Amino acid sequence: MELKLQPKSRLVMIGDSITDTGRARPIGEGRGEALGKGYVSLVDSLLGTFYPSCDIRVTNVGTSGNTVRNLKERWQTDVVDLKPDWLSIMIGINDVWRQFDQPTYTEKHVYIAEYEQTLRELVAEVQPTLKGLVLMTPFYIEPNRDDPMRAAMDRYGRVVEQIASDTGAVFVDTQKAFDRVLEHFYPATLAWDRVHPGMTGHMVLARAFLDGIGFDWSN
């Protein structure tokens, strides 16, 4: 399998706290920039290790607490102005979570119709300038599909899948990746709040992303 990213590509990865993980502010320059302590850093390290001649530049623009509304507010500066060759988007956890942990703060709730419309608009704006786009589902580290928050997250994930299908983007089903691991781990082993994973969970995300872009683990 051939790596989809072209040599010398700039890969920008945007999302919420799962992407953020303490990344550098302001965004640095070159490989020395701080990419945080999560899956983005693992992706960068593995690309550098397995494909050193490709010289792929990874940039983390995740921001903790973000919903798709917040992405829209910073889209120009944190995506368009960076001129990525490839863009990865993983958003939706807070869009769903606020409906459960802050049920009376309805102004913070991003319901599924707004979520889909906004994500479609953002993709449509930037995709013509890209060589490639990766859409990653939000996830909830809970194996019970009847759990209300898990069921809601699955619905938002299906929106991401449909947008990926409609636009030809690379689709990464992070929930499916976690479900395989959850056959062997209790959820709190991976994430105390079932949202913010430790390094095992971040490796699950990194592997799912890399598999999506044609990473050859035997390279």
Buried (B, 14 or more C-beta within 10 A) or exposed (E): EEBBBEEEBBBBBBBBBBBBBBBEEEBBEEEEBBBBBBBBBBBBEBBBEBBEEBEBBBBBBBBBEBBBBBBBEBBEEBBBEBEBBBBBBBBBBBBBBBBEEEEEEEEBBBEBEBBBEBBBEBBEBBBEEBBBBBBBBBBBBBBEEEBEBBBBBBEBBBBBBBBBEEBEBBBBBBBEBBBEBBEEBEBEBBBEEBBBBEEEBBBBBBBBBBBBBEBEEEE
